[in-house]
């Protein structure tokens, strides 16, 4: 790889980490790969604080990875799902999981 390509690669990685680098981003994306979820369902399944979940969802939404749909029928419900951009990340997510299975300790 030439120095120009190296620089482009580093810049791309910086941009990707700005989008997906939050502490809970990968966990949330993994949970949403199985389908749309309501906030309370995500909160219960992931076991993280409501503030952390809310902040992470807002970040993922502002980066176009997650979409937030509000249903105004009583009671009002909010549902989160992956956008095309978020679903397109699935192959990377699978590769990371496979790498983790190979190289990380099982007791982690």
Secondary structure as GFF3:
##gff-version 3
##sequence-region A 1 108
A	DSSP	alpha_helix	3	20	.	.	.	ID=ss1
A	DSSP	alpha_helix	25	32	.	.	.	ID=ss2
A	DSSP	beta_strand	37	38	.	.	.	ID=ss3
A	DSSP	alpha_helix	39	46	.	.	.	ID=ss4
A	DSSP	alpha_helix	50	62	.	.	.	ID=ss5
A	DSSP	beta_strand	66	71	.	.	.	ID=ss6
A	DSSP	beta_strand	77	82	.	.	.	ID=ss7
A	DSSP	alpha_helix	84	87	.	.	.	ID=ss8
A	DSSP	alpha_helix	90	103	.	.	.	ID=ss9
###
